[in-house]
Amino acid sequence: MKKLSYALAAVAVAALTFSSQAAKAGTLEDVKARGVLNCIVNTGLPGFSYTDKSGRWKGFDADMCRSVAAAVLGDGEKVKYIPATGKTRFTLLNSKEGDVIFRNTTWTFVRDVDVKLNFIHTTYYDGQGFIIRKSKGVKHAKELDGATVCIQTGTTTELNLADYFRANKITYKPVPIESNEEARKNYLADRCDTYTTDASGLAATRATFDNSGDHLILPEIISKEPLGPVVRHGDDQWADIVRWTVYALIAGEEHGVTAANADAMASKKNPATARLLGSEGTLGTMIGLDKDWAKRAIKSQGNYAEIFERNLGTKTNIGLARGLNAHYKNGGLQYSPPFR
């Protein structure tokens, strides 16, 4: 019996050792060995992640992918974009076909705890709304009783819609769709009275309409939608890399570090900026990267403000103000913990 006990103990120790080694050989090593970041994005949402006429991925989320690739691989173009619907995104991540999700994904309890996802940081604070033709005469969401509603399946918007109509004792007929493009086509073909999704998505979609002024985004916001990147449970190092890369972009805005001046700012004597950009301290080695990882992330696509304004801001055809997504010093919610 003692020999059997010793044998079982040896097996347990071996299993623990293997498990420990497997944990160390995580996503960072996979990405480096592959030489490409596999980034899961929307199938197509203007301003966030979409392809232009040349097939190049563009948008707020697409640029966030490039920032992570620059931090990890030294080149923001080393990204493979993996388009995913609301139904397929988590399967793609948990099956390791993707390394990270940057795709207007809402942070919820169930997704965090039950689906085994790690939400990194809210890169876009949003809420669910409705778009409708002005010709229908509807001014408020509570007037949508009996309406047909285009709704993406497998999303929080589907659940929020049901909650809102039930709470207000009104009815609707869902028109299920898989992607934003499918919703756009159905809505424009008048197969549904209204389309509901994140308000930013509605603004982005309306910007593609030929007669965008004929369509009204109703004033009611019926939910909280904290959107941001997602990684798998169980790989803390990779979660830290994605998290602190996003924080580097936010801190870059705070410290005035841009894509154009990052190199010059690294030589400044400001201690906080020096730590951020790697000219002082050893923060990079603590997460398995070199000293210049954050500087490369900012140089690649710019700081948070640059990425936002280029893709979504008031000077784009989408025309979104920063609002809650402004830096905390300007009254918003975007805030980076200290780099120290």
Residue, then its C-alpha position, 0 to 999 in steps of 0.5 A: m500500500k505504501k508503494l502505491s501511495y508513493a506512486l500516486a504521490a509521484v503522479a500527482v507531483a508530475a501532474l502539478t509540475f506539468s500543469s505549472q509548466a503549461a501555465k507558463a507556456g501561455t498565450l504570450e509564447d504562442v503569439k511570439a512563436r506564431g509571429v502574429l496576433n490573432c484578434i477577434v473583431n466584429t464582422g463589420l461595424p464602421g468606426f470600430s472594425y471594418t474593412d475599407k475598399s482595399g481590404r484593410w481593417k480599420g476602426f477603433d477596435a482594429d487599431m487597439c489590436r495593432s497597439v497590442a501587436a506593436a507592444v508584443l511583436g514590435d510591429g502593429e501590422k502583425v495582426k490577423y483579424i478574425p471576424a466574429t458574430g455575437k454567437t461565435r466570438f466566445t467560442l473562437l476565443n475559448s477554442k484558442e483560435g483567437d488571442v483576444i477579443f476587441r469587438n464591442t463586447t459588454w462586460t457582464f457577470v455571467r460572461d465573466v464568471d460562467v463563460k470563463l472570460n477575463f474582461i480587461h478594461t472598459t475602452y468604450y462606455d456605451g448604452q443600448g438605444f433604438i433607431i427609427r425612421k422619422s416618418k414613423g412619428v415615434k419620438h420615444a422608446k415607450e411608443l414602440d408598442g407592437a413594433t418589429v425590432c431587428i436584434q442581433t442574437g447571442t448579445t446582451t442587447e437581446l436580453n435588454l430588449a426583452d427586459y425593457f419591453r416587459a418592464n414597460k408592459i409593451t410588446y414587440k416582434p423580434v426580427p433575429i439577425e446575426s450581424n450588423e450588416e444584416a441588421r442594416k439591410n433588414y432595417l433599410a428594407d423596412r423589414c423591421d420598424t426599428y433596430t436596437t444595439d449600442a448607441s455608438g453602433l447605431a450612430a456608426t450604422r446611420a453614418t452609412f445611410d444615403n439619407s442619414g437625416d431621415h433616421l432618428i436615434l431615440p433619446e432613451i438609453i435602456s442599459k449600461e454597456p461597458l465595452g472592452p477587450v476580452v481574454r481567456h481565464g487562466d493566463d494572468q500574464w497575457a491578461d496583464i499584457v493586454r490590460w496594461t497596453v490599454y492603460a498605456l494608451i490612456a496614460g499616453e493621453e494623460h502625459g501628452v505622449t503621442a504617436a509623433n512625439a513618443d521618442a522625444m518624450a522618452s528622454k524627458k525628465n518627468p519620472a512618470t513619463a519615463r517609467l511609462l516609456g521605458s527609459e526608467g525602471t524595469l516594468g516591461t520585464m515584469i510582464g515578459l516584454d522589453k522596456d519599450w513595449a508601451k512606447r511602441a504601442i503608442k507610436s503604432q496607433g497613437n494614444y487613446a485620444e488619437i485612436f478615438e478621434r481618428n475613428l469615432g470623433t466629432k470630425t468623422n462621419i460618425g461624429l461621436a463626442r467623447g462623453l463618458n469616454a473622455h479622460y478623467k481630467n476632462g470629466g470622463l471615466q477613462y483612467s489609468p492606474p499608475f505606472r510604478 
